[in-house]
Amino acid sequence: MSQLTAFLAHRFGWETYLRPFLYKKLPSGVGWSATLGSLCALTFAVEAVTGMVLAMYYTPSPDLAYRSIQYIMEDVQLGWLLRGIHHWGAGAMVFLVACHLLHVFFTGSFKAPREMTWVVGTMLLLLTLGMGFTGYLLPWDQKAYWATVVSSNVPRDIPIIGDVVTRVLLGGDRVSGLTLSRFYATHMLILPTLMLTSAAVHIYLVRLHGMAADSQSDSTSGRIYRFYPEHLARASTAFALVLAALAGLSALGHVPLEKMAGTVDPAYLPRPEWYYMWLFQLLTYFSGRWEAVGSLAIPLAGVAMLFAVPWLGRWPLRRLADRPLAAACGVSGVVAVVYLTVTAFSGVQPYGQVVPIPDRALTPVELRGLEVYVERECAYCHNISNQGGRREGPDLANMAAKKRTVDAMMEFIKNPQKVSSLSIMPKYDLPPEQLQGLAEFILSLNPGQGRHRIATAEDVRAGKIQQRTGAISAPEGIKPHPIIKGGNR
């Protein structure tokens, strides 16, 4: 046995390469935060293993992709667990890579001679986000399809080459079966190869230059801390907790699979995975000719700043207290992303299912306006007494209180920019009778002149409202806002 051990040790370079790698001494003061890098690598390994198994049952075609996911979830033994771990692991990996990058930034560990270590780490963050982007199309459900449609339109804003980039990305002018095949190949082959290569370079640079605290003397502590077994044991403990959390989420949480792509749903609102929600929300603040600012200028400027971080300040100071400007910029960036993410989630609640209306018989003109309100999906941007819609535009229950007139409302709806050059509301060049009806319906919503009741959009489309002069109960699970006093009668 000793001869076999010596043979293998010699053939694999144990004494020259592997032993120094495993037993490399690390700073004794290294804390648990140092396990973030190892957690990123281990989570990627989990994603790779579960992805390989899932690929055995998956067919990347529009006809069979959705059924493949259903088959995995319902018929493959422990398939639900595999897909759950893969799904939650993708989000966990994005979170861990981002936390690792933030830890390096706030501790100043990117300072010379570790500039290229930071650059490669930033590349790994972008590749991780790319894995998420290409991966969420694969289930071929509503969320996958429409989120890809929205996000793939972003490159169109690139001057001159925008259309070419979009066609290369989609394999055509629109999201299709070729897009699905292209994303599958990118997700399974191209991006993993780039990630493995980048990760190998990153680990090499970390071992070459060591951790930022390696230059500090630890001779007085008397404590030995090595990559193996001390650090590996600590990283294994942290990874066990992460893996247990992923398994728990898979067993107890909901692994989303919406209706198949192509299902008609007028109230459906496209939205990406949580780690792209901040960008999704950012796009809502820019429209028209300014759209490229939110879709390209700000994100690209942010990425450029990330790559330039090691060269933005040449002072060797690493403590956060010695870098107030860097601390302020880092905290501001984190707060901005968190705020945009929370705001985006609050804005994707179901809308347009109910419509608050005056608690009385509507006039024929108001009824026509109610039908236009539902048909044109005004709830996509407007609430009524803080209910039934989204908050992109003003609450329509306030129009009467603002002394708006029917003529003024009609003019604004027809051409908002003519009335206010700052308005981002689109033009609605409707027939005069529809414009008048919509204007009178909006002005009838003044809560100061009577109570409101809740109508459903389904009843409006079915023409049932004109037959109902009493209260209409809110659908189960939807509670009227306190302002709408007559909603539950």
N, C-alpha and C positions, 0 to 999 in steps of 0.2 A: 504493500500500500504506500509505503514511503517513497518507493521508486516511481509509482504512478503520480503521486503528489508532486514530486520533484520534476517529473516530465511535464505535467500540465503547467506548473509554475513557470518553468523555463519557456515553454511554448507560448504562453499568454503574457509573458513579461511581468510576472508578479512583483519581483524585487525591484525592477527598474521603473515600472509605470503604475501598476495597480496599487501596490502597497503605499507608495507616497500619496497617491490620490485619496485612498480611504483614510489614512491615518494623519492627514494634514491637520496641523494644529490651528484652531480658530481662536479669536479673542475670547477670553473667559467671561467677559461682560456681555456677550451676545445674548439677547433675549429671545422670547418666543416669536417676535416679529421677523426674525431671521428665517423662520420656517416658511414664510410666504412664497419665496422662490421655489422651494421644494414642493409646496402644495400646488403651485401652478403646473409644475411638470407632472406630478402624480395625477392631477385632475385631467390633464391632457391624455395621459395614458388610459384613464378610465373611459374618456370619450372615444379614444381610438379603438379600444377593445369592444365596447358596446356598439359602436358604429359598424365595426366589421361584422358582428353577429346580425345586427339589424339589416345590413346590406344583403345578407343571404336570403332574406324574405321580401325584399323591396324591389319593385319594378318601376323604373323612372319613365313612365308614360302617362299622359293625361287620363287614359282610360283605366289604368290599373294602379296608379300611385295611391289614390285615396283608399281603394280596396285593400291594398297591401298593408296600409297602416291599420285598418280595421282588423285584418287577419292577424297581424302581430298582436294587437291589443286583446283580441277575443279568443284566438285559436292556438297561437304558439304558446307552449308551456313557459310560464314566467315572462312572456313577451311584454306584458304590461309593466313589469318591473324593469326590464331592460330599457324600454322606451322612456319610462319615467326617469331612470337614472341618467339616460342620455340627455333628456330634455332639461332637467334641473341642473345637470352637470354643466351644460353649456352656459347657463346663467351664472353658475358658481364660478366657472373659469373666467368669465369676463370680470366678475366682481373681484376675484383674487388677483388677477393681473393688474387691474386698476389700483387695488390697494397696495400691491407691491411697488408699483410705479410711484404712487403718492408717498409711500414710506421712504423710498430712496430720495425723492425730491425734498421732503421735509427734514430729513436727516443730513442732507448735503452729501450723500454718498456718490453723487455723480461727478464730484470735483476731480481734477486731474490727479492721477493719470487714467481715470475711469470714464472719460467722455464717450468712447466708442461702446462701452458696456451699456451706457444709457441709451445711445442711439439704437443699438440692436434691441434693447428692451422695448423702446417705443415701436419699433417695427413689429415686435411680437404682439403688442397690444392691438395694432391695426390688423394684423393677420387674424387674431382672435375675433375681432369684430367682423372681419370678412367671413370667417367660418360661420358665425351666427347669421350673417346676411344671406349666404348661400344655402344655409341649412333650413331656414324656416319656410322656404318655398316647397320643400320636398313633400310635406304631407298633402299638398294640393287641395287645401281647404280654402274657405273664404278669406280667412286672415292671411294665409300664405299668398294667395293670388293677388288680393288688392293691395297688401302692403308692398309687394314687389312692384306692382303697377305704379304706385305712388313714388317709391324710392328710385325706380329705374328712370323716371322722368327727370330726376335731378341733373344727370349729366347733359341733358339737352340745353341747359343754360350755359354750358361752356362755349365761348365764342369759337366760331369757325368749325371746330371738330366735334361739337356737341352731338350732332345727329349720328356721326360715324361711331363715336364711343357708345352711344345707346344701342345702335344696331349690333355692334360687336358683343355688347353685354347680353342682349336679349336673343341674338341670333335672328333678328328680323325687326320689323317695325312695332311689334307688340309682344306681350307675354304669350307664349305658346308652348307646344310640346318640345320644340327645339330649345326653348329657354330652360325648361325643366331638365332636359338631358345635359345641357351646358352647365347648369348650376350643380347638378349631381356630380359630374366629372370634376368640376372645380372644387367642390366640397370634399370629395373622396380622394382625389389624386394631387391636384396642383397645390392647394393650400396646405394640406398636411406635409407635403414634401418641403415647402418653403418654411413651415414652422419647425420641422425637425432640423433643418439646416441652420436656421436662425438660432434655435435653442442650443444647438451644439456650439456655435460660435459664442453665444452668450455665456454658456458654462465655461468654455475655455478662457474667456476674458476674465470671468470672476476668479477662476483658479490662478490665472496669470498675475493679476493685480491684487487679488485678495479682497476681503471686505474692507470697508473704509476705516475700520478700527484696527486693522492689522498692523498699522504703523505705530500704534500706541503700545507701550510696554506693558506686559502682564506678568512680568517676572515676580512681582511682589505678592501676587494673590496666592500663589502656590497651587492653583487649580488648573487641572488639565482638561481642556475642552477640544475634542477632535471631531472631524466630520463623521468618523466611525469609531466607537459606537454612540458617543454622546449626542451629536447633532442628529444622526439618523434615527435614534430612538425618540427624540423629541419630535422630529418631523413625522414619524410614524404614528405617534399618539395624536397629533393634530389631524393627520390624514384620516385616521380611524373615526374621529369625530365628524369630519366632513362627509365621509362615506356613509356613516350612520344617518346623518341628516338628509342626505340625498335619498337613501332607501326609505326613510320615514316620510319624506315628501311624496315619494312615488307611491307609497302604500296608503297614505292618508290624504294627500292633496289631489287636486284635479289636474290631470295631464290633458291640456286642451286639444280638442279636435272638433272644429266647427263644421258646418255643413260643407258639402263638396263645392269646389270652385265652379262658378257658373250658376249657382242657385240664386234665383231672383229674390232679393230682399231690399225693398226701397229704403228701409230705415238703417241699413247696415253702414257702419262707420269704419273705414279702413284704419288699422293701427298696427304698428310693428311690435317686436318684443320690447320688454321694459328697458333694455339698455340702449334702445334707439328712440325712446319716447321723448327725450329732451330735444332731439333734432326734429322730430315730428312736430313738437310744439313750437319750436323756433320758426318753422316754415309758416305758421299761421300768422306771424307778425309782419310778414312781407308779402305783398301781392303786386301784380302787374309788372312793371319794369324793375321794381325793387326785389322781385322774387329771388333773383340770383344772389342777393346779399345774404339771405338766410340759408339758401341751399348750397352755395359755394364759397362766397367770400369769407364769412365768419368761420365755418368749419375748417377751410383750408388754412386760414390764418392761425387757428388754434393748433392744427397739426404742425405747421411750420414753427410755431413757438415751442412746441414740445421738442422737436428735433434740435432747436437752437439753445435749449436751456443751459447746457454746459458752457456755452460761450457768451451768455448774456451777462454774466458776472464773473470776472476773472479773479476775484479775491478768494483766498484759500479758506476763508471762514466757513465753518460747517454748522455751528450751533444755530438753531432757529432764531434765538434771541438776537444773534448778531446779523441776521438777514431779514430785517423787518419788511422791506419791500417785496422780497421773494415770498415771505410768509403771507403778506396781504394778497398778493396775486394768486397764490395757491388756494388760500381759503376762499377768495372771491370766486375762483373758477369752480370749486367744489359746490359752493352755495348756489351758484347760477345753474349748474347741471341738476342739482337736487330740486331746486325750485321749479325749473322747466319740466322735470319728470313728474313731480307731484301735480303741477297744473295740468299737464297733459292727461294724466289718469283721471282727474276730476272732470275733464271735458269729454271723455269717451263714454260716459254713462248713456244708456238708451235714451233716445230723444224721439219726439214726434208721435209717441203712442197715445198721448192724451193732450187735450186742448182745453184750457179754462175759457169758458164763455159766460156772458151775462146770464144770471138766473132769472130769465124771462123769455117769452117768445121773441125770437129774432125777427126783424123786418126782412122782407124779401131781398133787399139790397145787402143787409148785413149777412144774411145766409149765403148769398153768392160770394161775399168776401171771405167767409169762413171756408167755403169749398176751395177758393183760390189759395188761401193760407195753407191748407193741407196738401193740395195738389202741387204747389210750388215748393213744398217742404221749407217753409219759412222758419220752422223750429230748428233747422240746421244751425242757424245763427242767433235766434231770438228766443228768450223766455217770455212767458206771460205771468206776471206776479211771481217770478222766480220758479216757475214750474213748466214742465212739458218740453223744454228745448235746451239749447246750449247758450253759453254766455259770450259768444263772439261779438254780438251786436247788443244794442240797448234793449232793456226790458220794454216790451210794447205796451204794458199796462201804464206806463208813465207818459205816453204821448199826449193824452188829454190834459194832464196836469201841466204839461209844457206849453199849453195853449196852441197846439197845432190845429190847423183847419183841414177840412176835406181837400180843398184845392192844393194846399201846401203839401199834404201827404201824397196826393196823386203826382204832383210834379217831382217830388223827391224820389218816389218809387220808380218813376219812369226814367229819370236820369239823375242819380245821386251826385255825380261829379259836377253837374251844372249848378247845383245848389251849394255844394261844399266840395272844393277841390281836394280836401283831405280825406273824404269818404272812400272806403274800400269796398263798399257794397256794390254788387254788380247791377247793371241796368236791367229793368224789366219793362220792355216795351209792350205792355198788355193792351187789349182793347179798352176803350174808355169805360164800359160798364163794369169790367173786372177791376180796373184801377179804382173806380168809385166804390165798388163793393168792399174791396180790401181796405181802403182808407176808412170807410164808415165802420167796418168791423173792428179795426184797430182802435178807433176813437171810442167805441162802445165799451172798451175793456177797462175804463176808469174805475178802480175799486171804490172810489169815494162816492159813486152814484148807485151803488147796489152791490149785492153779493154775487159771487161767481159760483158756477157749478162746473163739474168735470165732464167733458164729452170725450169719447174715444175717436181717434182718427178713422177707425174702421166704420163707426156709425156715420161719420160725416160722409165718407165715400159711398156708403150704402143709401144715403139720402134719408136717414132716420131722424135727423135732428129736427126737421120741420114738424114732425109728428109729436115731438116731446116738448111740452111746456113746463113740466115739472123737473125735479132734480134728476141727474144721471149719476149713478154711483160710480166711484172710481174703480178701475179694475183691481183685482186682488193683488196685494203687495205694493200698491202705489198709494201713498198717503198724500192728501191735499196739503198744500202749504198753509200755515196758519192764516195768511192773508185771505185765502179763499174760504171764507167762513161757511158757505153753504155746501161745501164739497162732499160731505159724508151723509147728508140727510137721506 
